[in-house]
Amino acid sequence: MVIWGATPILTRVALDELPPLVVACLRTIIAGLVAIPLLAAIRQRLPSSRGSRTLLGISAAVGFVVFPVVYTVGQQRTSALHGVMILAALPIFTGVYAAIVVRRVPRRAWLAGCAVALVGEVVLIAGRGTSTGGATLAGDLIVLAAALCVSAGYVAGAMLPPRGLSSLATTLWGVLLGTVVLAPLAAVLFARDGVPEAGAKAWGAVVFLALVTSILGYLGWYWALARGGIARIATLQFLQPVSGFVLAAIVLGEDVTVPIAVGSALIVGGIVIAQRT
């Protein structure tokens, strides 16, 4: 989670010099190219059962196609701090999806914590302005939609290790399948506009998003969710804003406004209430 907290900041760094669709495609495609020799080394094939293939398809489509595209487009239209704190609501969404899958109603305290955190989301989104790095309502809502989608992918990916597909294979097959989908779009973009010119900082940010966020991040997350329980481990995502705040202030020079501080406190407080159950 601490490593993943850098994702909104480095996405903003990449977007300073590269178009959003290019960043979204390359973060998956580069990871997919790295996944090919790794899959050959571990020799783990696609799952044979229909249920496992469906889960892998959901995980790949949501985590490595829909989320990168939707999230990157939204992050271009909002500040890095807003992106960090909106993604802080991921444990709520992940826990709700997990409860739906296992058909178990969460405890009241967990629901109360989610309600408090969602109030924090409203405060955060409503507190946009020129002092928050160019945050817009449209950008906040797009990032929020991306968070709603990717949480379903987390649950699907976490359900695969108990079915025989390791967390590593789930991650590698996911980025490879995502690469198959996004490669044609990238080819069209490059054929139309050419390879965009960007500095080492922007390309370095893309490589980080590919190798650290898309491979190491998902690998560790799927493993932890499968071993520790989806709803319980999901609440640890509140650690993501810790590094996000620090990096946004240091790297991008963004200010922490009162609405951001209040919304953040509500989100973290709600997640702590949910975690205690």
N, C-alpha and C positions, 0 to 999 in steps of 0.2 A: 504493500500500500504506500509506503514511503517513496519507493521508486516510481510507482504509478502516479504519484502526486506531481511529478514533473511533466506529465503528458500535456496538460493544457498550456503550460508555459512554453514548452518546446514546439508545440503546434503553432502558437502565436509567432515564435521566432521563425519557423519555416514559412508561415503565411506572409511574413514581411516581404519576401522575395519570390515566392512561388504561388501559383494559383491553387485554390482549395482542392479542386478535383485531382490535380497532379499530386499534391501531398497525400490525399486519401488513397489514391491508387498505389503510389510508390511505397507507402508504409506496409501495405499488404504484399505487394509484388516482390519487394526485396526480401521480406521474410519468407515468402514462398520459395524463392530461389535457394535460400539457405536451407530450407526444409527438405529439399530434394535429396541431397547427399546424406542428411541425417536420417531420413526415412529408410534409405537404402542400407544404412549402417545398422539400424535397430531391427530391420526386417519384420516390421509389423504391418500387416495388410489391413485393408479396410474391413470393418466388421461385417460378418456374414448375415447376421439377423436383421430383419426389416426394422425392428424397433431401434436397434443401435444405430443403424444407418440414418434413420429419421432424426434421432437426437444429434448425430454428428452433422447432418445437413442444417439443422436449426442453428447449432453452435457456429458452424462455419459461415452461414449466410448472415446471421445477425452480428456476430463478433468481428468478422473480417471483411464484410462487404457493406452491409447497411450502416453499422455504427461508424466506421471510418469516414464514409461519405457524408452522412447526415451530421455527425459531430463536427467534422472539419468545416463544413459550410456554416454551421452555427457558430463555431468558435471564431470564425473570421468576423462575425457580426456582434461579438460581445467581448468583454475583457477577460483576461486570463484568470483574474480573481473570481469573477462570476462563474466561469467555467469550472474552476476548482470546487466552489461551494455547491453548485448545482449537482455535480457528480457526487458530492457528499451524501446525497439522498439515495444513492445506489443500494445500500444495504436494506432500505425499506422496501424498495421495489423487488429486490432479490428475495427477501424473506416472504413477501406476499406471494410471489410466484411459486416459491417452494411450498408454502402452505396449501396453495391450490392443487399442486401436483400430488401431495400426500393426503389431501382431503382432510386436513386437520385445522380447526379454527385456532388461530393464535390466542395466547392469553391476553387478558384485558390490559395488563401493564405493558405488554409489547405493543398493543394497538394504541395505547395512550402515548407511548414514546414516539410512535410513528406519526401520530397526530401533531405532537409538539414540533417534530422535525419538519413536517410539511408546512406548518405555520412559518417556520424559519425560511423555507423555500419561497413562500409568498413575499415575506419581508425582503428577502434578498433580491428577488426579481423586480419588485416594485421600487427598489432603491437604486435603480440605474441612473446614470447621469454623466455629464461630461467629465466629472472627477473620477470616474471609475474605468478609465481606459477605453472610452468609446462604446460602452455597453448599450445594447438596444433590446427592446422587448422581443423583437423577432428573433434575435440571436439567442437570447435566454431560452425562449420557448423551443427553438430548434435543438439546442443542447439538451433540454429537458426531455424532448421526444427521443433523442438518441439514447439517453439514460434509460428510459422506459423500455426501449427495444433491447439493449445489450444485456439487461438484467435477465431476460428470458434466455439469452444465449449462455449466461453463466450457469443457470440451473441445468440446462441441457448438457453442457460440457461436464458439469460435476457429476451427472448421473452415468457417465460412460465408464469411468474406472471400475466401479463395481460390476459392470457388464463385461469386463475383460479387455477394454481398450485403455491403455495407460494414459496418464495425464500428458506425458510427453507426446505420445502418438496422437492424442486428441488435439493437442495444440498444433503439431506439425501438419496433420491432415487438414485441419481447419484452415490454416494459412495457405496451404497448397490449393485447396478447393476455392478459397477466396481469390487466389491469384488467377485461376482459370476463368473466373467470372470477370474480374477487373482488367485483365490484360488487354482484351479487345478495346475497352474504353480508353486505356492509356495509349494504345496504338493510334486510335483516332485523334486523341488530343495532340500527340506528338506529330502526327502527319499534318494536322491542320495548323498548329502553331509553332512546330519545331521544339527542340529541347530547350526549355527555359534557361535563361542565364541567371545564375545565383551564386552567392559566395559560399565559402567553406562553412560558415555558421549555419546557413539554411540547410545545406546538404547534410551537415553533421546532425542537425535536428531530425531530419528525415530518417537517417540511419538509426538514431536512437529510438525513434518511434517504431521502426521495423524490428530491430533486434532485441531491445530491452522491453519496450511496451508490448509488442505483438507476440514475441516468443517467450522471453523469460518471465514477463509479467503474467501472461495467461497460463504458462506452465505451473508456476507457483500457486496461482489462484485456484486453478482446477484441482490441483493436488490437495490444497488446504480445505477446500469446500468438501471434497469427497471424503477426507479423513476426519474432519471435525464437525460435520453437520452444516448444511447450507445456511439455515436461518441464524445459527449461532456465530459461525465464522463470518458471515456477511456483514455483521455489525462492526467488524474491525475495519471496514472501509472508511470509517470516520478518521482514521489516521492519515488518509490521503491529503486532506487540506493542510496538514502540518508542514510538509515539505512544499506544498503548493504555495502557501502564503509566503514562506521564506524566499522561495525562488522568484515569485512574482514581484516581490518588493526589491530584491537584489538585482535580478536580471533585467526586469522591465521597468523598474522604478514606479510601480503602481502604488497608490495610496489606499490604506484601509479606512473606508468611510464608516460613519455610524451605522447606516443600514446593513453594511456588510458585517460589521462586528456583531450587531444584534441578531441578524439572521444566522450567522455562524454559531453564536452561543445557543440559540434555540435548536439548531440542527444537532449540534454535538450533545446538548442536554437531552434531547429526545432519544438519540441513539443510546446514550448511557442508560436511560430509563428502560429501553427495550432490552439492552444487554443484560441488565440485572435479573431479568426473568429467565 
